[in-house]
Amino acid sequence: MVHVQFNSELLGSLKDKVVVLTGGATGIGRSAVIQFAEAGCKVVFGDISEEPARELESQLGPNVRFLFCDTASYSDQLQLFAAADSIFGSIDVVVANAGMAIHKDIFEASSDITIEPSMKEVAVNLTGAIFTARIGMHYLRKNKSKSGGKGDLVLVSSIAGFKESGGLATYTASKHGVLGLMRGLHTTAFPEGIRINVICPWMTKTRLVKGIEQGWHDLGLPENEPEDVARSIVLCATANRGTDEKIHPGAKMPFAGKILWISGGQAYEIEDAIQALEPQWLGEENSKTLAKGQHYLATQGTSWDADKLKAKKVNGR
Ligand SMILES: NC(=O)c1ccc[n+]([C@@H]2O[C@H](COP(=O)([O-])OP(=O)(O)OC[C@H]3O[C@@H](n4cnc5c(N)ncnc54)[C@H](O)[C@@H]3O)[C@@H](O)[C@H]2O)c1
């Protein structure tokens, strides 16, 4: 793990950049909208919670726009991005933050299995993030490669993205999926100039954690303010934009394919250590063989797509 500290000197790199963010009405997303706006960004945010969103929009002025957008709806997300592109001319930073948890455990022994359970957590937290990534990358690709990069995609997962979380199995599956989305995209997105990073907040004082907040506090466990997690989103959006060698202290560059665990207001990068320690947890031989397979998949002109393979053969490549 590496402690990554926020260098506010990098905030200047966001001036006039255009940010699209999902779930910006309350909590972490709301703080992120405010921090991006204060850094001079133009922000378009979506949410289903209209009242606090409209209030935030009018508080922050004409550079911040709200559009109703159910993140689980592909057409809503298409409209959100199209609006941002048409109002502000381009999109530089995309944040998939919208999320929700259902606190009734569908796996409880006493629950009635004849009633189909809601899969809304998967639809919002995972399907929604996939939609944001797909449409967002389309717009990021349109940018002229400025200093080697086209833009940033920041995905908000959770501590439940990599740890056991009893009583929240569906939420946990959806948030593990968000790490999977980064790992599935990063190796091909990075050569295109798109940096994808993931935020995994631990307990953050928003309405999502009302049920556990008091007991947590009584035990003296570390807490995040929504502003702390929002700052880590801004950290990811600025990490690769520094000039004069300016970086966020601790950030291993290029800052892409990283996972930031946020605890007690601080950001810790954990993905590099997970990758580096693979020979320990997978075994040295297994790790070597796996590397060969990964190398083949990444470099030998192969494809999972049978049509692409056929086209390659026809073209003699
Ligand atoms: N609070 C925590 O401790 C914690 C921990 C780990 C991860 N997270 C994640 O952080 C993100 C932000 O959560 P938060 O803690 O600020 O909670 P929050 O409830 O204050 O914010 C979530 C936002 O997403 C919006 N939203 C919900 N469903 C939506 C939908 N279908 N379409 C569009 N917007 C929708 C909500 O209206 C709200 O504005 C979520 O992805 C959450 O899973 C939070």
The ligand as an ORCA input file, in Angstrom:
! r2SCAN-3c Opt
* xyz 0 1
  N     -20.882      6.308      2.168
  C     -20.039      5.300      2.192
  O     -19.571      4.862      3.259
  C     -19.618      4.638      0.916
  C     -18.682      3.602      1.025
  C     -18.280      2.971     -0.126
  C     -18.767      3.360     -1.355
  N     -19.677      4.364     -1.431
  C     -20.149      4.723     -2.775
  O     -20.022      6.110     -2.977
  C     -20.960      6.534     -3.969
  C     -21.715      7.758     -3.459
  O     -22.504      7.370     -2.338
  P     -22.758      8.329     -1.080
  O     -22.172      7.677      0.109
  O     -22.379      9.707     -1.400
  O     -24.325      8.179     -0.912
  P     -25.520      9.149     -1.377
  O     -26.745      8.332     -1.268
  O     -25.461     10.431     -0.627
  O     -25.163      9.461     -2.891
  C     -25.514      8.628     -3.952
  C     -26.067      9.505     -5.064
  O     -26.410      8.640     -6.156
  C     -27.727      8.993     -6.563
  N     -28.390      7.851     -7.196
  C     -28.892      6.728     -6.633
  N     -29.473      5.962     -7.570
  C     -29.326      6.606     -8.749
  C     -29.718      6.334    -10.082
  N     -30.413      5.227    -10.399
  N     -29.378      7.215    -11.042
  C     -28.695      8.355    -10.748
  N     -28.322      8.680     -9.505
  C     -28.636      7.811     -8.516
  C     -28.440      9.425     -5.300
  O     -29.613     10.177     -5.562
  C     -27.343     10.228     -4.618
  O     -27.328     11.573     -5.054
  C     -21.857      5.338     -4.243
  O     -21.432      4.686     -5.422
  C     -21.615      4.449     -3.036
  O     -21.876      3.093     -3.301
  C     -20.118      5.022     -0.325
*
